[in-house]
């Protein structure tokens, strides 16, 4: 009788445990199915080693989804395509950036969403695209690798610059240049010694320059009086010029009046001489003709002029 009671209790316990397990599974399954997800796509140009499907997608450290698929981009094999299932309502904005991160010492990779300002609009799919595309950025390892590479390049350039500077210093410090530098220093020392010996002359020159400047200052002080006297002389010259101008105008008037008198005298004196000169001109013409006739016919004085030839019909 006691053995039957024990089997009954064990059976009831197993039955209750199985029922509870099934109820827990159903509850978890129902809770998981209640969440709704939106699909996004992201393209990475770097290696996604360590990232597995079902890896977490976190937004500022909060898990908001998972990685559904990892594949090469068919259009560009240099990129890796990730399909991300993100809980609906997550503020994925146009300026949100997806980067690859690792979890502590485990090295498990996941996708971290950063950025997303409050004013930016929600991310939507482009026309003709099946899913919205989230921009991607370099991971921490890539940034460290880039920084280290840049630093090594700069160190190499600095080392080359030091090598060039050392070569130039060695070329500068050869024997010929050392002798030239020694000669230059000797010349500088000679010049400074000469200047030290001429300090007295330099002091006297400065004293003379001071005297010249003082004389110049005194001359400048008397310059206004000289300018005033010069201005007075200029006024005197202007007055003299005005007097000469008036005298010239008076002489011009006298000349004009004298010219009028001379014209009148010329008209009264030369007017009667006109007819007399005309008569004298005719007389001179007659004498010229008579002289020419005597040269041609000297017997005119004895015989006189011949009678003119008779005209036609006479």
Backbone torsions as a table, in degrees:
resi	resn	phi	psi	omega
1	UNK	NA	-40.5	-179.9
2	UNK	-69.0	-34.5	179.4
3	UNK	-66.1	-39.8	177.5
4	UNK	-62.4	-39.3	179.5
5	UNK	-63.1	-40.3	-179.8
6	UNK	-64.0	-44.5	178.9
7	UNK	-64.6	-34.9	178.6
8	UNK	-65.5	-43.2	178.9
9	UNK	-64.2	-41.4	179.4
10	UNK	-64.1	-41.9	179.6
11	UNK	-62.1	-44.8	179.0
12	UNK	-62.1	-39.8	-179.2
13	UNK	-64.7	-44.1	179.0
14	UNK	-63.9	-40.7	-179.9
15	UNK	-63.8	-46.1	178.9
16	UNK	-63.8	-40.1	-179.7
17	UNK	-65.1	-41.7	178.4
18	UNK	-64.8	-41.5	179.0
19	UNK	-63.2	-42.3	178.9
20	UNK	-64.4	-38.4	179.8
21	UNK	-65.2	-44.5	179.4
22	UNK	-63.3	-40.6	179.4
23	UNK	-63.8	-40.4	178.9
24	UNK	-63.2	-44.5	179.1
25	UNK	-62.6	-44.9	178.5
26	UNK	-62.0	-38.6	-179.3
27	UNK	-66.5	-43.9	178.8
28	UNK	-65.9	-39.4	178.9
29	UNK	-65.6	-41.7	179.3
30	UNK	-65.1	-36.9	-178.6
31	UNK	-70.4	-38.7	179.3
32	UNK	-68.1	-39.0	-179.3
33	UNK	-71.0	-15.1	-177.9
34	UNK	-73.1	-27.2	-178.0
35	UNK	-76.5	140.9	177.6
36	UNK	-108.5	141.3	-175.6
37	UNK	-123.9	147.9	172.5
38	UNK	-111.9	144.7	-178.0
39	UNK	-95.1	132.7	175.7
40	UNK	-126.7	158.2	178.0
41	UNK	-121.6	145.1	177.3
42	UNK	-141.2	141.8	-178.9
43	UNK	-116.6	127.6	-179.4
44	UNK	-114.7	133.9	177.1
45	UNK	-91.7	-9.6	179.6
46	UNK	-100.5	172.5	179.8
47	UNK	-69.5	140.0	178.0
48	UNK	-107.0	30.3	179.6
49	UNK	-59.7	134.0	-177.7
50	UNK	94.7	-9.8	178.7
51	UNK	-95.7	127.6	-177.5
52	UNK	-119.7	155.5	171.6
53	UNK	-56.5	149.9	-174.7
54	UNK	73.3	6.5	176.0
55	UNK	-66.3	156.0	-174.3
56	UNK	-74.1	149.7	168.8
57	UNK	-116.9	119.9	-176.3
58	UNK	-117.4	143.8	176.6
59	UNK	-115.1	107.4	-176.1
60	UNK	54.7	39.2	177.1
61	UNK	90.9	-10.4	-179.4
62	UNK	-97.7	128.6	-178.9
63	UNK	-71.2	122.7	-176.6
64	UNK	-125.7	2.5	-179.2
65	UNK	176.3	-161.9	-176.5
66	UNK	-147.7	167.0	174.8
67	UNK	-89.8	121.6	-179.1
68	UNK	-88.7	-39.2	-175.7
69	UNK	-150.3	144.5	175.9
70	UNK	-125.8	122.6	-177.8
71	UNK	-155.1	160.4	174.7
72	UNK	-74.8	145.7	177.4
73	UNK	-72.6	124.1	-177.8
74	UNK	-67.1	-32.4	-179.1
75	UNK	-80.7	-24.9	-178.6
76	UNK	-145.0	98.2	-176.3
77	UNK	-67.2	-7.8	176.7
78	UNK	-79.2	-5.4	-179.5
79	UNK	-116.6	153.9	176.5
80	UNK	-111.1	130.9	-179.4
81	UNK	-96.5	127.9	175.4
82	UNK	-117.3	129.4	170.6
83	UNK	-99.2	123.2	-175.6
84	UNK	-112.8	130.2	173.5
85	UNK	-99.2	111.6	-174.9
86	UNK	-119.0	137.0	-178.5
87	UNK	-56.4	134.8	178.9
88	UNK	-62.9	137.6	-177.3
89	UNK	100.2	-10.9	176.5
90	UNK	-67.9	131.8	-175.4
91	UNK	-75.3	73.8	175.7
92	UNK	-86.2	108.9	-175.3
93	UNK	-101.1	172.7	-179.9
94	UNK	-64.9	-25.8	179.3
95	UNK	-99.3	15.0	174.9
96	UNK	-73.9	140.0	-178.0
97	UNK	-124.7	137.2	178.2
98	UNK	-105.1	130.0	177.0
99	UNK	-131.6	159.6	177.6
100	UNK	-90.3	134.0	178.3
101	UNK	-132.9	165.1	178.4
102	UNK	-122.5	150.7	-177.9
103	UNK	-95.6	105.3	170.8
104	UNK	48.1	-137.4	-176.3
105	UNK	-84.4	-10.8	-178.7
106	UNK	-72.3	-29.7	-179.9
107	UNK	79.1	5.6	177.6
108	UNK	-70.0	131.7	-177.1
109	UNK	-92.7	151.7	174.4
110	UNK	-148.7	171.7	-178.6
111	UNK	-102.0	125.1	179.8
112	UNK	-109.2	128.3	176.3
113	UNK	-98.5	126.7	179.7
114	UNK	-127.7	172.0	-179.7
115	UNK	77.6	-152.6	-178.7
116	UNK	85.5	80.3	179.7
117	UNK	-76.9	162.3	-176.4
118	UNK	-67.7	-33.7	-175.5
119	UNK	-81.6	-16.6	-176.5
120	UNK	-70.7	144.8	177.9
121	UNK	-74.1	161.5	178.5
122	UNK	-67.0	147.8	-179.1
123	UNK	-74.9	132.0	179.2
124	UNK	-129.4	161.2	-179.4
125	UNK	-72.6	142.6	176.1
126	UNK	-70.0	157.4	178.9
127	UNK	-57.9	126.4	179.6
128	UNK	87.2	-7.8	-179.5
129	UNK	-92.7	140.6	-178.1
130	UNK	-74.4	-29.8	-176.7
131	UNK	-135.8	153.8	171.8
132	UNK	-66.2	142.5	-178.6
133	UNK	-104.9	123.5	177.7
134	UNK	-90.2	132.2	177.1
135	UNK	-65.6	150.8	-179.4
136	UNK	-119.8	156.2	177.8
137	UNK	-132.4	167.5	-179.8
138	UNK	-70.3	144.6	178.1
139	UNK	-75.4	173.8	-179.7
140	UNK	-61.4	-41.3	-180.0
141	UNK	-63.2	-40.4	178.9
142	UNK	-65.7	-41.9	179.3
143	UNK	-64.0	-40.7	177.9
144	UNK	-64.6	-41.6	179.2
145	UNK	-62.8	-42.8	178.3
146	UNK	-63.4	-42.6	-179.7
147	UNK	-64.3	-43.1	180.0
148	UNK	-64.9	-42.5	179.1
149	UNK	-61.9	-43.5	178.5
150	UNK	-63.6	-42.6	179.5
151	UNK	-63.4	-42.4	178.4
152	UNK	-64.2	-38.7	177.3
153	UNK	-63.4	-44.5	178.6
154	UNK	-64.7	-39.4	177.4
155	UNK	-63.6	-38.8	177.6
156	UNK	-63.1	-42.3	178.4
157	UNK	-64.7	-39.3	178.3
158	UNK	-64.5	-40.5	179.0
159	UNK	-63.2	-41.8	177.0
160	UNK	-62.6	-39.8	178.1
161	UNK	-63.5	-41.7	177.8
162	UNK	-63.3	-38.4	178.2
163	UNK	-62.5	-43.6	179.3
164	UNK	-64.8	-40.9	179.7
165	UNK	-64.5	-41.3	179.8
166	UNK	-65.2	-39.1	177.7
167	UNK	-63.3	-41.2	179.1
168	UNK	-66.8	-38.3	177.9
169	UNK	-64.3	-41.6	178.3
170	UNK	-63.8	-40.1	177.6
171	UNK	-66.8	-32.7	-179.3
172	UNK	-72.8	-30.6	-175.2
173	UNK	-98.1	24.3	175.7
174	UNK	-74.1	178.2	-172.3
175	UNK	-63.8	-43.1	-177.9
176	UNK	-63.3	-45.5	-179.8
177	UNK	-66.9	-35.5	177.2
178	UNK	-62.6	-42.5	176.8
179	UNK	-63.8	-40.3	179.3
180	UNK	-64.3	-41.2	178.5
181	UNK	-65.4	-40.9	177.8
182	UNK	-62.0	-42.0	177.9
183	UNK	-63.8	-39.5	178.6
184	UNK	-63.2	-44.3	178.6
185	UNK	-62.8	-38.7	177.4
186	UNK	-63.1	-41.0	178.6
187	UNK	-64.5	-41.6	177.8
188	UNK	-61.4	-42.2	179.0
189	UNK	-63.5	-40.3	178.2
190	UNK	-63.5	-42.3	-179.9
191	UNK	-64.5	-44.8	179.6
192	UNK	-65.0	-35.1	176.3
193	UNK	-65.2	-41.6	177.2
194	UNK	-62.8	-40.0	177.9
195	UNK	-64.6	-38.6	178.4
196	UNK	-63.3	-36.9	179.3
197	UNK	-71.6	-22.3	-178.1
198	UNK	-102.8	16.9	179.3
199	UNK	-62.1	-37.4	178.4
200	UNK	-62.6	-46.3	178.7
201	UNK	-61.7	-39.2	177.9
202	UNK	-62.7	-38.8	177.6
203	UNK	-64.3	-42.8	178.4
204	UNK	-64.7	-38.6	177.0
205	UNK	-61.5	-38.6	178.4
206	UNK	-66.8	-38.0	177.6
207	UNK	-64.2	-43.3	178.0
208	UNK	-63.4	-39.9	177.0
209	UNK	-62.1	-36.0	178.4
210	UNK	-64.8	-41.3	178.6
211	UNK	-63.4	-43.6	179.5
212	UNK	-60.7	-40.9	179.0
213	UNK	-65.9	-37.7	177.6
214	UNK	-64.9	-43.3	178.2
215	UNK	-62.4	-40.0	178.3
216	UNK	-62.7	-39.1	178.4
217	UNK	-64.3	-42.2	178.5
218	UNK	-65.3	-41.3	178.6
219	UNK	-62.2	-38.1	178.2
220	UNK	-66.0	-32.5	178.1
221	UNK	-66.7	-35.2	179.8
222	UNK	-85.4	-4.4	-178.3
223	UNK	-62.1	-38.3	178.6
224	UNK	-59.8	-39.3	179.0
225	UNK	-65.2	-40.9	177.8
226	UNK	-62.8	-40.3	179.1
227	UNK	-65.2	-36.7	178.9
228	UNK	-65.6	-44.2	178.7
229	UNK	-63.7	-40.4	177.9
230	UNK	-62.6	-38.7	178.1
231	UNK	-63.8	-40.0	178.0
232	UNK	-64.0	-40.6	177.5
233	UNK	-62.3	-40.2	178.7
234	UNK	-63.4	-40.1	177.7
235	UNK	-62.7	-39.1	179.1
236	UNK	-64.2	-44.3	179.2
237	UNK	-62.0	-39.0	177.6
238	UNK	-62.0	-42.2	179.2
239	UNK	-63.8	-41.4	178.9
240	UNK	-63.9	-41.2	178.8
241	UNK	-62.5	-38.4	177.9
242	UNK	-64.2	-40.5	179.1
243	UNK	-64.3	-43.1	179.1
244	UNK	-63.1	-37.1	179.3
245	UNK	-64.5	-42.2	178.5
246	UNK	-64.7	-40.6	178.9
247	UNK	-63.2	-39.3	179.0
248	UNK	-64.7	-37.6	178.2
249	UNK	-66.5	-38.5	178.6
250	UNK	-64.4	-44.4	179.1
251	UNK	-62.5	-36.5	178.6
252	UNK	-63.3	-38.7	178.0
253	UNK	-65.7	-39.5	179.6
254	UNK	-64.6	-43.0	179.7
255	UNK	-62.7	-39.4	179.6
256	UNK	-63.3	-45.0	179.3
257	UNK	-64.9	-42.2	179.1
258	UNK	-63.3	-36.1	178.0
259	UNK	-64.4	-37.8	177.7
260	UNK	-63.6	-41.6	178.7
261	UNK	-64.4	-40.8	179.7
262	UNK	-64.8	-38.4	177.9
263	UNK	-63.9	-43.6	179.7
264	UNK	-63.2	-41.7	-179.7
265	UNK	-65.8	-36.9	179.9
266	UNK	-65.7	-41.6	-179.9
267	UNK	-64.8	-42.0	-177.2
268	UNK	-71.1	-29.7	-175.0
269	UNK	-88.2	-40.8	-173.0
270	UNK	-86.5	-15.1	-178.5
271	UNK	-61.9	-45.4	179.4
272	UNK	-70.8	-19.3	-176.9
273	UNK	-76.0	-15.2	-177.9
274	UNK	-61.7	-54.9	179.8
275	UNK	-60.7	-39.6	-178.9
276	UNK	-61.7	-41.2	178.9
277	UNK	-66.0	-34.7	178.2
278	UNK	-65.0	-42.2	178.4
279	UNK	-64.4	-43.6	178.3
280	UNK	-60.8	-37.6	179.5
281	UNK	-65.3	-41.0	178.1
282	UNK	-66.4	-38.5	179.3
283	UNK	-64.7	-41.9	178.4
284	UNK	-64.7	-35.3	178.3
285	UNK	-66.5	-41.3	179.3
286	UNK	-64.9	-42.8	178.6
287	UNK	-62.9	-38.2	178.5
288	UNK	-64.2	-41.4	179.6
289	UNK	-67.5	-40.7	179.5
290	UNK	-63.5	-42.4	178.9
291	UNK	-63.1	-40.6	178.7
292	UNK	-64.3	-39.1	178.7
293	UNK	-66.0	-39.2	178.2
294	UNK	-64.3	-36.9	178.0
295	UNK	-65.8	-37.0	-179.4
296	UNK	-77.1	-40.7	-175.5
297	UNK	-133.2	90.5	-177.4
298	UNK	-65.4	-20.9	-177.1
299	UNK	-78.3	3.6	178.7
300	UNK	-62.6	-30.4	-179.6
301	UNK	-67.0	-27.9	-178.5
302	UNK	-94.6	-44.3	-173.2
303	UNK	-95.4	-20.6	-175.1
304	UNK	78.7	-178.8	-178.4
305	UNK	-76.4	137.4	175.4
306	UNK	-67.5	157.1	178.6
307	UNK	-69.1	144.8	-179.7
308	UNK	-66.6	148.4	-178.9
309	UNK	-65.3	140.1	-179.9
310	UNK	-66.7	146.9	179.9
311	UNK	-81.4	175.0	-179.8
312	UNK	-61.9	131.6	178.7
313	UNK	84.7	1.1	-179.8
314	UNK	-91.9	NA	NA
